Amino acid sequence: MTDISTTEPTKKGTAAVTAAVLIIGNEILSGRTQDTNLNHLAKTLGSWGIQVREASVIPDIEETIVNSVNTLRQHFDYVFTTGGIGPTHDDITAECIAKAFEVPLVIHPEIEAVIRRREAPEDVMQNRLRMARVPQGARLIDNPTGGPQGFALANVHVMAGIPLVMQAMLSSLEGKLNTGAIVQSRSITAYLGESQIAAELTAIQDRFAELDVGSYPFFRDSRYGTTLVIRGTNLEDLEAAAQLVRDMVTAAGGEPLDAQR
Amino acid sequence: MTDISTTEPTKKGTAAVTAAVLIIGNEILSGRTQDTNLNHLAKTLGSWGIQVREASVIPDIEETIVNSVNTLRQHFDYVFTTGGIGPTHDDITAECIAKAFEVPLVIHPEIEAVIRRREAPEDVMQNRLRMARVPQGARLIDNPTGGPQGFALANVHVMAGIPLVMQAMLSSLEGKLNTGAIVQSRSITAYLGESQIAAELTAIQDRFAELDVGSYPFFRDSRYGTTLVIRGTNLEDLEAAAQLVRDMVTAAGGEPLDAQR
């Protein structure tokens, strides 16, 4: 793991830069809410050259959050959390990050200023100021929606759970993170059973060990099919493997359809 | 954790029965596919009296799968996995479960029979028979779509990644698992800022320590609002807390709208 805990200028490298996503919220685990943040994070970070390697959905329980953050931040270059930074009693992410890093929780003057911009009765203001609490030493993550900012401490980035706000915060990080080689992909769809091409597909995977060759079956229009996805950072190999996959589908009696991704 | 590793008749208890969900698949982590299996599992298991407490999305990497399964199966009553049980080289879930339990991988005659029902050239059949491999001692999970079955070993249930197939397999488990008290919920939506009711909401949470009181802000029709969700197993407390929440919203100048869930 590279040390990327500082605010030094963005580094672009060819090595992989990895991330874990931590979705904090009982509402995802109860099934009340369908998470969409992981998908947005995976696609956006991936397009910047940061590979999401693992994701966890955990409840609003202090011990669980603290332990998860401390495990993930040691195993991945970046950790991105969503959820639990609002003003209510169940918003405990900021204090958990402070506990994970063993630093005090402090009021951040810039977040406080944003919060005080909107007038409110004193008791309501006091509740809103909960959102200005950050672990000591935290850097701010801009919030282009105009609400309170998110924050980062070392390699942990803490963002809102509301998709629109999370997406806005994430967009403000573009160009400010260390990035590595961008994983690109070619996808070929065929209305063939996976078993009809399994052996040949293994041979293609074996020939290109640096690529990730996956088969993702689906059931659509009353037919089974599979999308064959090749991912990797070497474009030349990617194109060569994709052509072998197209030839393989044709040889098996199928029609290779280039898919969007 | 109760021992629920046998096939003895279903037990219905009042204690919580817990589960972890393990989503296995590079396609979720790359952002190519939006996962919907967690949401379906959380809702369905929840309605049976099994509470999903944690979920992880992990890549098709043997060590990661083995370690995740071994950690989760010790911490939760049940583990449900989705993905990685097809016939291609990237389908490694069955062998990883066998490694996690340190048992050999064997061909299950009942799955083989299902696979051989559909005729195929010998080489294609050999690939399809990969789907008949299960860890020794595994029990079958029916597959009402007519395809190869899933399997369970001790408290770990292994299902397909295709949502339609996963849902069919899960439905076949209804009535066959140990279940506990069912968590019910009341949801009240209000177009109020969370900060306007944060203090009162904390007081309601404090008064009903056995309930889980959550506030889930949203941005809809150009307005911020929040859905206040109370969850718990004691219906009388649930109704009492819900009424306090409605009164609180009214007192704050809002209109309490009972939400669907």
Interface residues (C-beta under 8 A of the other chain):
Chain A: N26 E27 I28 L29 S30 G31 R32 T33 Q34 D35 T36 L38 N39 H40 L41 A42 K43 G46 V52 R53 E54 A55 S56 V57 I58 P59 D60 T64 G86 P87 T88 H89 D90 D91 A120 D123 V124 M125 Q126 N127 R128 R130 I162 L164 V165 V183 S185 S187 G193 E194 S195 Q196 A198 A199 L201 T202 Q205 D212 V213 G214 S215 Y216 P217 F218 F219 V229 R231 R261
Chain B: N26 E27 I28 L29 S30 G31 R32 T33 Q34 D35 T36 L38 N39 H40 L41 A42 K43 G46 V52 R53 E54 A55 S56 V57 I58 P59 D60 T64 G86 P87 T88 H89 D90 A120 D123 V124 M125 Q126 N127 R128 R130 I162 L164 V165 V183 S185 S187 G193 E194 S195 Q196 A198 A199 L201 T202 Q205 D212 V213 G214 S215 Y216 P217 F218 F219 V229 R231 R261
